[in-house]
Amino acid sequence: MMPALIWTSLQHSKSLGCSLFEMGRLAHSDTSNTERSRLLNSFGGDSQTRLKICLAG
Amino acid sequence: MHDVIEFADSKFKHYWSELFANDPLQNPFYSQNSSELLRRSKSASHYVDRSFVVIAEGKPVFACSLTMHTDERGRKCLGYFGLEAFSHVNRLSMQTSSNNFKLEAVQVLQHHINRLIDEIQPNILEYLDPVSCGIMSPVTQVLLEKGARPIVQTAKIIDLTLSEHALKRKIRQSQRSMINWGQRNLDISIASEQNFSDNDAASLARIFARAVKSGDSPYSSLERYEQLIRQGKAFMVQGNLKNERRMHERHSTAPVASALFVHTARTCLTYLVPALSRHLNDP
């Protein structure tokens, strides 16, 4: 069901005038959630790198 | 001439708005409108806003969304209202010859971050580098030098300027089949600021409860999400099986699937989307 909802949200975002749609982020090291990875990668789009930086004092 | 304008400065909003309008990403969670709502909510009253903008020759070049708070264990934390701290760039300030920013502006930004860390001495700092325009943020450089741990992530960005036909062609065949199935078998509705009902509020509460349980909600308050929808900064998409629609209307049963999306004028972000959560536990 979720692909249909995501598709509707893409259409709605277009109607709002948005030009970018970020599907979500996945850490390179996260190989545990293949379902999530599959959904993230199945709608096309470009891959962009993000860096999450954690500093513990 | 370079300068740092902090959140408490009366000129902050002006410079921030100018920079955010030219930020290539415009992450909805870091817009000032969105932050304004947070500052007024009780759930965020313990956060101190230390955001700032770096100015060069009267124009904003960099900005950083940054708050400080003390958590329930007494630790000093730097982030942004429960999310990671975030940096923004003004793409108009990039030097076209080098595809980078002026060294002096970079140094001012790094000096200010160093000064804040020395002053606050945080126990925990979480920062998200958007790697805008393909360039690692100068903030990241400072944090790595201090021993921070980087986690490399990939974000999937879809270009909505393409036609619907072109967008659909980029979707994998298996997902296209599921979209077609959904269009045949689901009543899909959108709840936004214009039509947000009590039933929608109940659906939102269910998504929120699931997200809290799986650790996917940075905000601990449902009120925060309701505000986003009621202020026109988010919408919720819901699906009901067509043959259950009448039952739903009579008995207010929950939709079989729902998800929340937040947006600015330029960017829409999947947010409380169960299937995209870290811990997949939904159909």
Interface residues (C-beta under 8 A of the other chain):
Chain A: M1 M2 P3 A4 L5 I6 W7 T8 S9 L10 Q11 H12 S13 K14 L16 G17 C18 S19 L20 F21 E22 M23 G24 R25 L26 A27 H28 S29 D30 N33 E35 R36 L39 L40 N41 S42 F43 G44 G45 D46 S47 Q48 T49 R50 L51 K52 I53 C54 L55 A56 G57
Chain B: L25 Q26 E84 Q121 P122 N123 I124 L125 E126 Y127 L128 D129 P130 V131 M136 S137 T140 L143 L144 K146 G147 A148 R149 P150 I151 V152 Q153 T154 A155 K156 I157 I158 D159 L160 T161 E164 L167 K168 K170 I171 R172 S174 Q175 M178 I179 W181 G182 Q183 L186 I188 I190 F235 V237 Q238 G239 V256 A257 S258 A259 F261 H263 T264 A265 R266 T267 C268 L269 T270 V273 P274 A275 L276 S277 R278 H279 L280 D282 P283
